[in-house]
Amino acid sequence: MEVDEEKATIEDFFSDENESAGGSSSDDDDDDVGVGGPPRASTKEKVAKKKKKKKTTGPLTALPSADLTPAEFRKRGKELIDFLADYLEGSRDRPVNHQAIQGYLFRKMPKIPPRDGVSMDDVYKDIKQFIFPGLAQWQSPKHHSLLPAGGSYASILGSMLADGFGCVGFTWADCPAITELEMLVMNWLAHLMDLPIDFHFFGKGMSGGGGLLQSTTTEALLTVMVTAKRTMLDKLKETMPNVPDWQLQDKFMAYCSEQAHPGLERVSEVSGVRLKRLWTDREGIMHADTLRFAIEKDKNKGYYPFLVIATVGTIACTSVDQITKIGPILAADHPNIWLHIDAGYAGSSFICREYQPLLHGIDYADSFSMSAHKWMPVHMDCACLW
């Protein structure tokens, strides 16, 4: 931008595309006086005036020119809303499970992409002919497995709104609204579940608690495991600075119940640590004494226990580990071990006050996670980590 060029304003951004920005201004016309008048302005002065009065113009959006026009977008967007509404309204009357066999879509659709773009009408035809037969009715009231209540009309509109803005919140400076809205909503959710005050954000410049949105429980557990590993490694390096990091990490041990999240094996493998699943009783509960015995046994073998993942509401049977006993044991005998409470499956239920006593003992936890896309009417994916 030239030094003397005016910056674009918000009015310029939303100005009419057809508004004329070219042509000479009245001030320019005043320079062209007739015979007998004052001398004409020099060429340099005219250029300087034009630069100063130049109005910012350009495309209305950064979206590709080959995309739909704004008018087409409005038309097709309304059609898509009607299409989805009709589909969702008819979910109850369709078979819950699909009838497709593996590889059916490869046999029906072209092997190579089309050379030219196709119309939206053709897209809808392909969806009905090829995609519908392979869709399980996840939003049917008869669907009760895995994620039994993971969607709503409001959630669909929210996804459209977020995608329409198209902002990326890498840091606060990249998009303050996204960053602060996420912080605020995580505070709201923590308040609804009556989480300890240490899990809340407290505003600008305050460190400590706070939550963030992630994609799945697996991602949240990976974040926790890597953080706990880094924390333990830093503590060990204070007393053993000459021991290589890999040598210490090779003896790191994490613990969970045999009913805990099935993705923990992959999480531990990616994190480069060991994982031990502990026995549970007939109700799927991990006992504090079982954990204490395992930790002491591994310490005697030279391992470094660094993380305990207790589950409140397991996927298989919604069992609840003894967090009221596990927390005090770790705080008293093993204060360097990170305690994470995973409520990925049943966490949304703690918005109901009658279920909040199941979280007694969370005050001892270093982190807590739940998935809003499992029991709350929120579409996949929306895992929450504090």
C-alpha positions in Angstrom: 0.0 0.0 0.0 1.3 3.5 -0.9 2.0 5.7 2.1 -0.6 8.3 1.1 -3.2 5.7 0.1 -6.3 5.6 2.4 -7.0 2.3 4.2 -10.2 0.4 3.4 -13.0 0.8 5.9 -15.8 -1.7 6.8 -18.1 0.3 4.6 -15.7 -0.2 1.7 -15.7 -3.9 2.4 -19.5 -4.2 2.0 -19.8 -1.5 -0.6 -21.8 -2.1 -3.8 -19.7 -3.9 -6.4 -21.0 -1.7 -9.1 -20.2 1.5 -7.4 -17.9 3.5 -9.7 -14.4 4.1 -8.4 -12.8 5.3 -11.6 -13.1 8.5 -13.5 -11.9 12.0 -12.6 -13.1 13.8 -9.5 -14.4 17.3 -9.4 -11.1 18.4 -7.9 -9.3 16.9 -11.0 -11.7 18.8 -13.3 -10.9 22.1 -11.5 -7.3 21.7 -12.6 -8.2 21.8 -16.3 -9.0 25.5 -16.5 -9.4 27.5 -19.7 -7.3 30.2 -21.3 -6.5 33.1 -18.9 -7.0 31.1 -15.8 -4.3 29.9 -13.4 -1.7 27.5 -14.7 -2.6 23.8 -14.9 -1.5 21.5 -12.2 1.6 19.4 -13.0 1.3 15.7 -13.9 3.0 14.7 -10.6 0.4 16.7 -8.6 -2.4 15.1 -10.5 -1.1 11.6 -9.8 -0.6 12.4 -6.2 -4.2 13.6 -6.0 -5.5 10.5 -7.7 -3.6 8.3 -5.3 -4.9 10.1 -2.3 -8.5 9.9 -3.5 -8.2 6.3 -4.7 -10.9 4.0 -3.4 -10.2 0.4 -2.6 -11.8 -1.9 -5.0 -11.6 -5.6 -5.8 -13.4 -8.9 -5.6 -16.2 -9.2 -3.0 -14.7 -12.4 -1.6 -11.5 -14.5 -1.7 -13.5 -17.6 -2.7 -12.5 -19.0 -6.1 -14.1 -17.4 -9.2 -15.1 -20.8 -10.5 -17.2 -21.3 -7.3 -21.0 -20.6 -7.1 -22.0 -17.0 -7.4 -23.5 -15.4 -4.3 -27.0 -15.7 -6.0 -26.4 -19.4 -6.8 -25.1 -19.9 -3.2 -28.3 -18.5 -1.8 -30.5 -20.6 -4.0 -28.6 -23.9 -3.5 -28.2 -23.3 0.2 -31.9 -23.1 0.7 -32.3 -26.2 -1.4 -29.7 -28.0 0.8 -31.6 -27.1 4.0 -34.8 -28.5 2.5 -33.0 -31.6 1.4 -31.5 -32.2 4.9 -34.8 -31.4 6.6 -36.7 -34.0 4.4 -33.9 -36.6 5.1 -34.0 -36.1 8.8 -37.8 -36.1 9.0 -37.8 -39.5 7.3 -35.1 -41.1 9.4 -37.6 -42.9 11.7 -39.3 -44.7 8.8 -36.1 -46.1 7.3 -34.2 -49.2 8.5 -31.7 -48.2 11.0 -28.9 -50.2 9.6 -27.6 -50.1 6.0 -27.8 -53.0 3.5 -24.5 -52.2 1.7 -21.7 -54.7 1.2 -18.1 -53.7 1.4 -16.8 -52.1 -1.8 -20.3 -51.3 -3.2 -19.5 -47.7 -3.9 -16.3 -48.5 -5.9 -18.5 -50.6 -8.2 -21.1 -48.0 -8.7 -19.3 -44.7 -9.0 -16.6 -43.7 -11.6 -13.0 -44.8 -10.9 -11.6 -41.4 -12.0 -12.9 -37.9 -11.1 -15.1 -36.1 -13.7 -13.2 -33.8 -16.1 -15.8 -31.0 -15.8 -17.8 -29.9 -12.9 -21.4 -31.3 -12.5 -24.5 -29.4 -11.5 -26.0 -29.6 -8.0 -29.0 -31.4 -9.4 -26.7 -34.2 -10.6 -25.0 -34.2 -7.1 -28.4 -34.8 -5.4 -29.2 -37.6 -7.8 -25.9 -39.3 -7.0 -26.5 -38.9 -3.3 -29.9 -40.6 -3.5 -28.7 -43.3 -5.9 -25.3 -44.1 -4.5 -24.8 -42.6 -1.0 -28.2 -43.3 0.6 -27.9 -47.1 0.4 -24.7 -47.0 2.5 -26.0 -44.7 5.2 -26.9 -45.9 8.7 -29.6 -43.8 10.2 -27.6 -42.4 13.1 -30.1 -39.6 13.7 -33.1 -42.1 13.9 -34.8 -42.3 17.3 -34.3 -46.1 16.9 -30.5 -45.8 16.8 -29.1 -46.6 20.3 -25.5 -47.7 19.7 -22.2 -45.7 20.2 -23.4 -42.1 20.0 -27.1 -42.2 20.8 -27.9 -38.5 20.7 -25.2 -36.8 18.7 -27.0 -34.1 16.7 -29.7 -31.5 16.4 -31.0 -28.9 13.9 -29.3 -26.1 15.9 -26.0 -27.9 15.7 -26.3 -28.2 11.9 -26.9 -24.4 11.7 -24.0 -23.7 14.0 -21.7 -25.8 11.8 -22.9 -23.8 8.8 -22.2 -20.5 10.5 -18.7 -21.5 11.6 -17.8 -22.8 8.1 -19.3 -19.8 6.5 -17.1 -17.4 8.5 -14.1 -19.6 7.5 -11.8 -18.2 10.2 -8.8 -20.1 11.6 -7.9 -19.6 15.3 -4.3 -20.5 15.5 -3.7 -17.8 18.0 -5.7 -15.0 19.6 -4.3 -12.5 17.1 -5.5 -14.6 14.1 -9.1 -14.4 15.3 -9.9 -13.0 18.8 -13.6 -13.8 18.5 -12.9 -17.5 18.0 -10.4 -17.8 20.8 -12.4 -15.9 23.4 -15.7 -17.5 22.4 -14.1 -21.0 22.9 -12.8 -19.9 26.3 -16.2 -18.5 27.3 -18.1 -21.6 26.2 -15.7 -23.9 28.0 -16.3 -21.9 31.1 -20.1 -22.2 30.6 -19.8 -25.9 30.3 -17.6 -26.2 33.3 -20.1 -24.2 35.3 -23.0 -26.4 34.1 -21.2 -29.6 35.3 -20.1 -27.9 38.5 -16.4 -28.5 37.8 -13.9 -27.1 40.4 -13.0 -23.5 40.0 -9.4 -24.5 39.0 -10.8 -25.7 35.7 -12.2 -22.3 34.7 -10.6 -19.5 32.7 -10.3 -16.2 34.7 -9.7 -13.8 31.9 -6.7 -12.0 30.4 -3.2 -12.9 31.6 -4.4 -15.6 34.1 -2.6 -18.9 33.9 -3.7 -22.2 35.3 -7.1 -23.6 34.4 -9.2 -23.5 31.3 -10.5 -25.8 28.6 -10.3 -26.2 24.9 -12.2 -28.0 22.2 -10.7 -31.0 20.4 -12.0 -33.5 17.9 -12.3 -36.8 19.8 -11.6 -38.4 23.2 -8.6 -40.1 21.6 -7.1 -36.7 20.8 -7.8 -35.4 24.3 -6.1 -38.5 25.8 -3.1 -38.1 23.6 -2.8 -34.4 24.7 -3.0 -35.5 28.3 -0.5 -38.3 28.0 2.1 -36.2 26.2 1.7 -33.4 28.8 2.0 -35.8 31.7 5.1 -37.4 30.2 6.7 -34.0 29.6 5.9 -32.9 33.2 7.4 -36.1 34.7 10.4 -35.9 32.5 11.2 -32.3 33.6 10.9 -33.4 37.3 13.3 -36.4 36.7 15.8 -34.3 34.8 16.2 -32.1 37.9 17.7 -35.0 39.8 19.2 -36.9 36.9 20.4 -34.3 34.4 22.9 -36.6 32.7 20.5 -39.5 32.0 19.2 -39.3 28.3 15.5 -38.6 27.8 14.9 -41.8 25.9 16.3 -43.9 28.7 13.9 -42.3 31.2 10.9 -42.4 28.9 11.5 -46.1 28.2 10.5 -46.8 31.9 7.4 -44.5 32.0 4.2 -46.3 33.0 0.6 -45.2 32.6 -2.4 -46.9 34.2 -6.1 -47.4 33.4 -8.8 -49.9 33.9 -9.5 -52.8 31.5 -12.8 -51.0 30.7 -11.1 -47.7 29.8 -11.2 -46.1 26.4 -10.2 -48.6 23.6 -7.9 -46.1 21.9 -5.4 -45.9 24.8 -3.1 -48.5 23.3 -2.6 -46.3 20.2 -2.2 -43.2 22.4 0.5 -44.8 24.5 2.3 -46.1 21.4 2.3 -42.7 19.8 3.5 -41.1 23.0 6.3 -43.7 23.4 5.3 -44.9 26.9 4.1 -48.1 28.4 0.4 -48.7 29.4 -1.0 -51.1 31.9 -4.7 -52.0 32.1 -5.8 -53.0 35.6 -8.4 -55.5 36.8 -12.0 -54.4 37.4 -14.7 -56.1 39.4 -17.9 -57.5 38.0 -19.4 -54.0 37.6 -16.4 -52.8 35.6 -14.9 -50.6 38.5 -11.2 -50.1 39.0 -10.4 -50.2 42.7 -8.0 -47.9 44.4 -6.2 -50.8 46.2 -5.6 -52.5 42.8 -4.0 -49.3 41.5 -1.9 -48.7 44.6 -0.5 -52.3 44.5 0.3 -52.0 40.7 2.2 -48.6 41.2 4.2 -49.9 44.1 5.1 -53.1 42.3 6.3 -51.2 39.2 8.3 -48.7 41.2 10.2 -51.6 42.8 11.0 -52.9 39.3 12.5 -49.5 38.3 9.6 -48.0 36.4 8.4 -44.4 36.7 4.6 -44.3 37.1 3.5 -40.9 35.6 -0.2 -41.1 34.7 -3.4 -42.6 36.0 -6.5 -42.4 33.8 -9.7 -43.0 35.8 -12.9 -43.4 34.0 -16.3 -42.0 35.0 -18.8 -43.7 32.7 -17.0 -46.3 30.6 -18.2 -47.0 27.1 -19.0 -50.7 27.7 -21.1 -50.4 30.8 -20.9 -46.7 32.1 -19.0 -48.0 35.2 -17.4 -45.4 37.5 -13.9 -45.9 38.9 -13.2 -45.2 42.6 -12.0 -41.6 42.1 -13.0 -40.6 45.6 -10.3 -43.0 46.9 -7.8 -42.9 44.0 -7.3 -39.1 44.2 -6.3 -39.0 47.9 -4.0 -42.0 47.5 -2.1 -40.3 44.7 -2.0 -36.9 46.5 -0.6 -38.5 49.6 1.8 -41.2 48.3 2.5 -40.3 44.7 2.1 -36.5 44.2 4.1 -36.5 41.0 1.7 -38.8 39.2 -0.8 -37.0 36.9 -4.4 -37.9 37.5 -6.8 -37.6 34.5 -10.5 -38.3 34.7 -12.0 -39.4 31.4 -15.8 -39.0 31.1 -15.8 -39.1 27.3 -19.0 -41.2 27.0 -21.1 -40.2 30.0 -19.7 -36.7 30.7 -22.7 -34.8 29.3 -24.9 -36.4 32.0 -23.1 -34.4 34.7 -25.0 -31.3 33.6 -27.9 -32.9 35.5 -27.3 -32.2 39.2 -28.6 -35.7 40.2 -25.5 -37.2 38.5 -22.9 -34.7 39.7 -22.1 -36.7 42.9 -20.4 -39.3 40.6 -17.7 -36.7 40.1 -16.8 -36.4 43.8 -13.1 -36.6 44.0 -12.4 -34.6 40.8 -10.8 -31.9 43.0 -7.7 -34.2 43.0 -7.6 -34.4 39.2 -5.1 -32.6 37.0 -7.3 -32.8 33.9 -10.8 -33.8 32.9 -12.3 -34.6 29.5 -15.8 -35.4 28.0 -17.3 -35.6 24.6 -20.2 -33.3 23.9 -21.0 -35.2 20.7 -22.1 -38.3 22.6 -25.0 -37.3 24.9 -25.4 -33.7 24.1 -27.2 -32.7 20.9 -24.0 -31.7 19.2 -22.7 -33.2 16.0 -19.4 -35.0 15.7 -16.7 -33.9 16.5 -16.7 -32.0 19.8 -14.5 -33.3 22.6 -13.8 -31.0 25.5 -10.6 -31.0 27.6 -9.9 -29.1 30.8 
